[in-house]
Amino acid sequence: MKITFQVTRVWKGPEYRTLIVNTVRSAASCGYEFQAGQEYLVYTRGTEDSLQASLCSRTQLLSIASEDLKALGEGKVPLTENPNLSADR
């Protein structure tokens, strides 16, 4: 599955306002079941063109990620549009 995120903070990786992250469809296969309208702290691996998120990482709802956020620090606000996405998205 491909999930499109509106990014508000970046700590490492591409600093784009919009990113597409891949995950497998099922939690049984370590896929993360993201819900529309929720905010997440997402840990990915892979390349800029193929970011992968997993249930087996520290990806979690932002509302319960205080320990991670404290360790990560402030992060950066992404200011750039993703050139890999078409203008009609």
C-alpha positions in Angstrom: 0.0 0.0 0.0 1.1 3.6 -0.7 0.3 6.1 2.0 0.6 9.9 1.3 1.6 12.0 4.2 1.5 15.7 4.8 4.8 16.2 6.7 5.1 18.7 9.5 8.6 17.8 11.0 11.6 15.9 9.6 14.6 14.6 11.6 16.3 12.6 8.9 15.7 11.9 5.2 13.9 13.9 2.5 12.7 17.3 3.7 9.5 17.5 1.6 6.1 18.7 2.7 4.5 15.6 1.1 5.9 12.1 1.1 4.6 8.7 -0.1 5.5 5.8 2.2 4.9 2.1 1.4 3.8 -0.5 3.8 2.4 -4.0 3.4 -1.3 -4.4 3.7 -1.5 -6.5 6.8 -0.3 -6.2 10.4 0.3 -10.0 10.3 3.1 -9.2 7.7 4.4 -6.3 9.8 2.4 -3.7 7.8 1.4 -0.6 9.6 -2.4 0.1 9.4 -2.4 3.9 9.2 -5.8 5.6 9.7 -6.7 8.7 7.8 -6.9 11.9 9.9 -4.4 10.6 12.5 -1.0 12.1 13.1 2.0 9.8 13.3 5.7 9.7 14.0 6.8 7.5 11.1 10.2 5.7 11.0 11.1 4.6 7.5 13.9 2.9 5.7 14.8 2.7 2.0 15.5 5.4 -0.5 13.8 8.7 -1.2 11.9 7.1 -4.1 10.9 4.0 -2.0 10.4 4.7 1.7 9.1 1.8 3.7 7.2 1.9 7.1 6.7 -1.2 9.2 4.8 -2.2 12.3 8.1 -3.7 13.5 9.6 -0.2 13.8 9.0 2.6 16.3 6.3 4.1 14.1 3.4 5.2 16.3 0.6 7.7 16.8 2.1 11.1 17.5 0.0 11.4 20.6 1.9 8.6 22.3 5.3 9.4 20.9 6.5 11.8 23.7 9.5 9.6 24.6 10.8 9.5 21.0 10.0 13.2 20.4 12.1 14.1 23.5 15.0 12.1 22.2 14.7 13.4 18.6 14.6 17.0 19.5 12.8 19.8 17.5 13.4 18.5 14.0 13.0 20.7 10.9 9.9 22.1 9.2 9.9 20.9 5.5 9.8 23.8 3.1 10.1 22.1 -0.2 7.5 20.4 -2.4 8.4 16.8 -3.4 9.6 16.9 -7.0 8.8 13.2 -7.4 5.0 13.9 -7.1 3.0 15.2 -9.9 1.4 18.7 -9.6 -2.2 17.2 -9.7 -1.9 15.4 -6.3 
